[in-house]
Amino acid sequence: MKKYTLLKKIATAIIIGLVSFSCEPEVTRNGEQAKATDQTKSESNIIYGNLIIKEQSDYLMIPVNFTDQDRNQDNNLSVSRSYGKSSSLYNIVFYRKQDGEAHLLLNKKALINSFDFLEVKATNQAVTRIWLYKIIDQDTNGDKKINTDDAIIGYISDLSGKNLQQITPNNTQVLNWVVVPSQNAIFIKILKDSNNDKKFSAEDNTNFVRVNLERPGIGTEIISDRLEQEVKSYIVK
């Protein structure tokens, strides 16, 4: 009887040891699989849109977006791989066709609200080709989000995505623009936070700025305060 009891205890100990030994690798494997899954999710968050090709440029453009449900809700982003020019982006990769040199348009956190290719031919001058962007790069209303409720600033760059330059004033939103080839200039309509309430609405004033493409910089407002007061004086009420 004692011999049977002893054999039973030995067999039980062996079974427990085997079970413990077989379970440890499974726990490790499950942990590694979970880690790999998390890493895959993290790495798959960046989305590169379809190539943008302009024959006039030595560079291809690759739109950069990012999938994150909370950020998408806050920033009103489109994460479609079929990118449209009116969708917001986080950046653009410029890739030189000849040698593969690549760089980013932006070196800061921002949203590219839209961009357009402009080709301007002034009389007796070489053709000017640029990219014109609407970029949101500041939380101007203080809600700790960067989205279309904030200032939307005009920028231009050359076709390589370099020499990025601001062309509209701070604390404004770009509404639209028109190119005047004979003047080699862009006239941009802007919405100003004229009542300083950190919002852009119908209560705010609009204006226009002229940007000379020969010497680009932040355009000066066309309608001065004096001229606006004169306009108001002739309004029939």
C-alpha positions, 0 to 999 in steps of 0.5 A: 500500500505504501509502495502504491502511494509513493508511486502515485505521488511520483507520477503526480509530480511528473505530470505537474512538471510536464504541464508547467513546462509545456505552458511556459512557452505558450505564454511566451509565444502569446506575449510575442504574438501580441507584441508583434500585433501591436508593432504591426498596428503601429507601423501600419498607421502611416498611409502614403497616397497615390503618386502625383506626377507633373511632367514639368517637374523633376520630382514625384510627390507622395502624400503622407497621411496617418490613420488614428481614429481620435485624431481623425475626428479632431482634425477632420482628416481624410485617410483615403489612399486615393488622395484628393487635393482637397483632403488634409495631409500631414506632409508630402514627400518629394522624390527626385526621379533621376537619382532618388533623392527624397525629402519632406515638404514640412519640417514641423507638425501641420496640416496641408489643407490643399495644394495646387500647381500654378504655371504663370507666363508673364510677357517676355519672361520665363515661365514661373512654376510653383506649388501653392499650399493652404497650410494649418500650422498653429492652434489659433483658437486655443482649443488644443487642436489643429483643424480648419477652425484655425488660421489657414495660411498660404505658402508657396514652394518651387517644384522640388518642394523647397524654398517654402515661403509664407505669402499670406498674413498670420491669423487669416484664412485663405479663401481663394485666389486668382493669377494675373500672368501679365503682372506675374502675381497672385491676388489672394482673398483672405478672411481676417479675425477682425473682431479678435474673437479667435474665430473665423465667421461671417462677422469678420472682414475679408481683404485681398493681398497681392503676391509678386512672384518675382519677389515673393513674400507676405502680401500687403493688404489691398484695402487699407483701413482708410479706404474701408472707412471711405467705402462704409461712408457711402453705404446706403442704409 
